[in-house]
């Protein structure tokens, strides 16, 4: 199974060139991406495809020098399980005043 990596998306195509699994991470500001959506088709569930995709997302983010905000629940869970990969997580520069 071939994972295709692009600037803001990693995905897998089936034999009909249809996306059957993907993770998107659009840029939300200079050097910061938002991991906003993970999808794995029914036929691939239970095969650790989302984990393999997240490993590739991490590599794309890291190699481009980006920081990431994990918004989708799978990405949040993946980073919790992989503390050594948290070096790409974005730390909000704003603090609450109160």
N, CA, C and O of each residue as an XYZ file, in Angstrom:
392
protein
N       0.852     -1.176      0.000
C       0.000      0.000      0.000
C       0.896      1.236      0.000
O       1.743      1.409      0.876
N       0.691      2.076     -0.986
C       1.533      3.243     -1.174
C       0.906      4.474     -0.525
O      -0.222      4.848     -0.848
N       1.639      5.094      0.386
C       1.186      6.331      1.020
C       1.769      7.492      0.225
O       2.980      7.575      0.023
N       0.901      8.377     -0.218
C       1.314      9.542     -1.001
C       1.386     10.737     -0.054
O       0.453     11.009      0.703
N       2.514     11.445     -0.115
C       2.715     12.599      0.757
C       2.708     13.876     -0.067
O       3.402     13.984     -1.078
N       1.926     14.825      0.372
C       1.894     16.154     -0.222
C       2.152     17.172      0.879
O       2.302     16.811      2.046
N       2.202     18.423      0.510
C       2.525     19.486      1.463
C       1.566     19.532      2.650
O       1.997     19.742      3.784
N       0.261     19.336      2.400
C      -0.726     19.453      3.473
C      -1.676     18.266      3.555
O      -2.790     18.381      4.065
N      -1.213     17.107      3.037
C      -2.075     15.933      3.043
C      -1.239     14.685      2.794
O      -0.294     14.702      2.004
N      -1.598     13.605      3.476
C      -1.065     12.281      3.150
C      -2.265     11.387      2.900
O      -3.294     11.515      3.564
N      -2.128     10.468      1.929
C      -3.303      9.675      1.579
C      -2.919      8.389      0.858
O      -1.781      8.197      0.430
N      -3.913      7.520      0.741
C      -3.788      6.252      0.036
C      -4.909      6.188     -0.993
O      -6.059      6.516     -0.704
N      -4.552      5.760     -2.191
C      -5.535      5.586     -3.256
C      -5.779      4.101     -3.491
O      -4.879      3.282     -3.307
N      -6.988      3.760     -3.895
C      -7.270      2.384     -4.287
C      -6.952      2.211     -5.776
O      -6.436      3.126     -6.417
N      -7.260      1.053     -6.310
C      -6.950      0.761     -7.715
C      -7.727      1.643     -8.693
O      -7.367      1.716     -9.868
N      -8.780      2.311     -8.234
C      -9.568      3.227     -9.073
C      -9.174      4.695     -8.868
O      -9.874      5.605     -9.312
N      -8.042      4.906     -8.189
C      -7.545      6.257     -7.879
C      -8.497      7.049     -6.985
O      -8.570      8.274     -7.084
N      -9.220      6.357     -6.122
C     -10.091      7.003     -5.145
C      -9.384      6.997     -3.797
O      -8.756      6.008     -3.420
N      -9.491      8.109     -3.074
C      -8.892      8.172     -1.742
C      -9.642      7.239     -0.810
O     -10.861      7.333     -0.670
N      -8.905      6.337     -0.172
C      -9.537      5.412      0.773
C      -9.038      5.638      2.196
O      -9.530      5.024      3.142
N      -8.053      6.530      2.335
C      -7.573      6.930      3.653
C      -6.788      8.224      3.479
O      -6.047      8.382      2.509
N      -6.956      9.156      4.429
C      -6.195     10.405      4.335
C      -6.156     11.137      5.669
O      -6.980     10.915      6.556
N      -5.179     12.008      5.773
C      -5.100     12.978      6.868
C      -4.757     14.309      6.220
O      -3.833     14.396      5.411
N      -5.508     15.348      6.581
C      -5.234     16.683      6.059
C      -4.686     17.567      7.167
O      -5.054     17.438      8.334
N      -3.792     18.474      6.766
C      -3.182     19.392      7.727
C      -2.853     20.718      7.037
O      -1.691     20.997      6.742
N      -3.893     21.541      6.778
C      -3.684     22.823      6.112
C      -2.888     23.802      6.982
O      -2.913     23.744      8.211
N      -2.189     24.694      6.296
C      -1.439     25.731      6.999
C      -2.416     26.791      7.486
O      -3.253     27.269      6.719
N      -2.310     27.162      8.764
C      -3.219     28.157      9.334
C      -2.533     29.485      9.601
O      -3.186     30.519      9.741
N      -1.227     29.445      9.669
C      -0.426     30.664      9.725
C       0.987     30.263      9.313
O       1.279     29.077      9.161
N       1.834     31.217      9.140
C       3.185     30.930      8.668
C       3.862     29.876      9.552
O       4.094     30.111     10.738
N       4.173     28.731      8.976
C       4.889     27.681      9.683
C       4.059     26.845     10.642
O       4.608     26.036     11.389
N       2.735     27.030     10.633
C       1.866     26.289     11.555
C       0.755     25.603     10.754
O       0.069     26.237      9.952
N       0.590     24.296     10.986
C      -0.477     23.541     10.329
C      -1.464     23.020     11.370
O      -1.129     22.839     12.541
N      -2.684     22.786     10.906
C      -3.750     22.273     11.747
C      -4.097     20.869     11.247
O      -4.614     20.720     10.140
N      -3.823     19.854     12.040
C      -4.188     18.486     11.661
C      -5.675     18.367     11.956
O      -6.091     18.152     13.094
N      -6.466     18.514     10.887
C      -7.897     18.702     11.098
C      -8.792     17.533     10.729
O      -9.964     17.517     11.105
N      -8.266     16.544      9.995
C      -9.175     15.473      9.592
C      -8.405     14.191      9.293
O      -7.400     14.197      8.583
N      -8.906     13.090      9.857
C      -8.370     11.755      9.572
C      -9.531     10.897      9.098
O     -10.601     10.878      9.706
N      -9.299     10.189      8.003
C     -10.331      9.294      7.476
C      -9.675      7.998      7.003
O      -8.658      8.016      6.310
N     -10.274      6.880      7.390
C      -9.867      5.562      6.905
C     -11.150      4.835      6.504
O     -12.079      4.717      7.303
N     -11.196      4.351      5.268
C     -12.391      3.676      4.779
C     -12.643      2.397      5.568
O     -11.741      1.824      6.179
N     -13.867      1.985      5.533
C     -14.313      0.778      6.245
C     -13.442     -0.435      5.913
O     -13.110     -1.221      6.800
N     -13.077     -0.587      4.656
C     -12.299     -1.752      4.210
C     -10.888     -1.816      4.798
O     -10.264     -2.877      4.804
N     -10.385     -0.679      5.294
C      -9.022     -0.639      5.831
C      -8.973     -0.558      7.355
O      -7.890     -0.603      7.939
N     -10.107     -0.442      7.992
C     -10.122     -0.272      9.452
C      -9.568     -1.510     10.141
O      -9.757     -2.635      9.679
N      -8.884     -1.280     11.249
C      -8.292     -2.367     12.008
C      -6.919     -2.786     11.506
O      -6.346     -3.759     11.998
N      -6.386     -2.053     10.525
C      -5.093     -2.405      9.935
C      -3.994     -1.404     10.307
O      -2.914     -1.413      9.716
N      -4.280     -0.538     11.297
C      -3.334      0.488     11.756
C      -2.937      1.466     10.652
O      -1.825      1.994     10.647
N      -3.857      1.702      9.719
C      -3.597      2.620      8.610
C      -3.479      4.057      9.117
O      -2.585      4.787      8.690
N      -4.365      4.471     10.015
C      -4.305      5.841     10.541
C      -2.969      6.080     11.239
O      -2.398      7.164     11.125
N      -2.472      5.086     11.955
C      -1.173      5.232     12.619
C      -0.058      5.405     11.596
O       0.825      6.243     11.777
N      -0.093      4.626     10.532
C       0.922      4.746      9.484
C       0.847      6.105      8.791
O       1.871      6.700      8.455
N      -0.373      6.583      8.583
C      -0.536      7.910      7.987
C       0.003      8.995      8.910
O       0.676      9.919      8.454
N      -0.290      8.890     10.207
C       0.202      9.903     11.157
C       1.723      9.911     11.222
O       2.321     10.976     11.379
N       2.351      8.772     11.108
C       3.813      8.735     11.083
C       4.335      9.541      9.902
O       5.337     10.247     10.021
N       3.662      9.436      8.768
C       4.068     10.190      7.588
C       3.751     11.680      7.741
O       4.535     12.528      7.312
N       2.615     11.997      8.345
C       2.269     13.394      8.625
C       3.358     14.012      9.491
O       3.837     15.111      9.209
N       3.742     13.308     10.534
C       4.797     13.799     11.416
C       6.075     14.090     10.621
O       6.700     15.134     10.806
N       6.455     13.173      9.745
C       7.677     13.352      8.956
C       7.576     14.563      8.032
O       8.543     15.312      7.893
N       6.427     14.764      7.401
C       6.241     15.919      6.526
C       6.351     17.208      7.338
O       7.050     18.141      6.942
N       5.665     17.252      8.464
C       5.674     18.443      9.315
C       7.087     18.732      9.806
O       7.558     19.867      9.736
N       7.745     17.715     10.294
C       9.099     17.887     10.840
C      10.089     18.305      9.760
O      10.885     19.220      9.970
N      10.047     17.641      8.606
C      11.010     17.942      7.545
C      10.817     19.338      6.956
O      11.762     19.918      6.421
N       9.602     19.883      7.049
C       9.343     21.236      6.563
C       9.558     22.299      7.642
O       9.443     23.495      7.372
N       9.866     21.863      8.852
C      10.092     22.812      9.937
C       8.825     23.460     10.451
O       8.872     24.535     11.050
N       7.684     22.808     10.219
C       6.409     23.335     10.692
C       6.169     22.956     12.149
O       6.842     22.092     12.711
N       5.200     23.623     12.733
C       4.640     23.233     14.017
C       3.191     22.837     13.758
O       2.567     23.326     12.815
N       2.661     21.959     14.587
C       1.327     21.414     14.343
C       0.401     21.619     15.527
O       0.805     21.569     16.689
N      -0.856     21.851     15.183
C      -1.938     21.881     16.165
C      -2.822     20.677     15.840
O      -3.491     20.671     14.807
N      -2.837     19.662     16.701
C      -3.699     18.510     16.439
C      -5.134     18.813     16.858
O      -5.432     18.927     18.047
N      -6.014     18.941     15.875
C      -7.413     19.243     16.169
C      -8.274     17.985     16.149
O      -9.148     17.832     17.003
N      -8.054     17.093     15.211
C      -8.906     15.901     15.148
C      -8.543     14.955     16.293
O      -7.405     14.933     16.761
N      -9.514     14.188     16.726
C      -9.329     13.340     17.902
C      -8.240     12.291     17.693
O      -7.510     11.969     18.629
N      -8.123     11.758     16.485
C      -7.090     10.741     16.268
C      -5.695     11.345     16.401
O      -4.819     10.742     17.021
N      -5.480     12.518     15.831
C      -4.167     13.162     15.926
C      -3.817     13.475     17.382
O      -2.676     13.283     17.803
N      -4.793     13.954     18.146
C      -4.551     14.225     19.574
C      -4.124     12.946     20.284
O      -3.157     12.941     21.047
N      -4.843     11.877     20.030
C      -4.546     10.586     20.654
C      -3.157     10.092     20.239
O      -2.400      9.593     21.071
N      -2.827     10.231     18.958
C      -1.532      9.771     18.458
C      -0.387     10.500     19.158
O       0.591      9.870     19.562
N      -0.498     11.807     19.304
C       0.566     12.559     19.974
C       0.664     12.196     21.455
O       1.763     12.192     22.011
N      -0.457     11.894     22.100
C      -0.416     11.451     23.495
C       0.341     10.133     23.619
O       1.087      9.932     24.577
N       0.152      9.234     22.651
C       0.822      7.934     22.665
C       2.290      8.008     22.234
O       3.045      7.068     22.481
N       2.701      9.093     21.603
C       4.056      9.231     21.073
C       4.719     10.508     21.593
O       4.892     11.472     20.847
N       5.087     10.509     22.873
C       5.665     11.722     23.448
C       6.969     12.174     22.778
O       7.288     13.363     22.812
N       7.717     11.269     22.181
C       8.955     11.657     21.512
C       8.695     12.416     20.214
O       9.610     13.025     19.659
N       7.471     12.384     19.733
C       7.117     13.094     18.505
C       6.448     14.445     18.776
O       6.002     15.117     17.847
N       6.382     14.832     20.033
C       5.704     16.069     20.390
C       6.549     17.304     20.118
O       6.123     18.425     20.396
N       7.752     17.102     19.574
C       8.619     18.233     19.262
C       8.027     19.139     18.183
O       8.450     20.287     18.049
N       7.064     18.648     17.417
C       6.461     19.472     16.367
C       5.192     20.186     16.827
O       4.597     20.940     16.056
N       4.774     19.961     18.056
C       3.540     20.582     18.524
C       3.727     22.080     18.730
O       4.751     22.535     19.242
N       2.730     22.817     18.326
C       2.714     24.271     18.435
C       2.322     24.677     19.835
O       1.349     24.168     20.393
N       3.083     25.595     20.400
C       2.745     26.139     21.711
C       2.209     27.550     21.488
O       2.901     28.422     20.963
N       0.988     27.747     21.891
C       0.341     29.045     21.704
C       1.098     30.138     22.446
O       1.355     30.007     23.642
N       1.458     31.217     21.750
C       2.218     32.283     22.417
C       1.353     33.167     23.312
O       1.874     34.006     24.046
N       0.049     32.984     23.254
C      -0.841     33.835     24.035
C      -1.102     33.229     25.402
O      -1.207     32.010     25.542
N      -1.202     34.052     26.368
C      -1.553     33.589     27.700
C      -2.821     34.312     28.129
O      -3.089     35.436     27.702
N      -3.576     33.667     28.956
C      -4.801     34.326     29.417
C      -4.461     35.333     30.493
O      -3.580     35.115     31.325
N      -5.171     36.424     30.458
C      -4.988     37.481     31.444
C      -6.195     37.458     32.352
O      -7.333     37.393     31.887
N      -5.954     37.509     33.607
C      -7.138     37.483     34.442
C      -6.790     37.551     35.820
O      -7.670     37.540     36.680
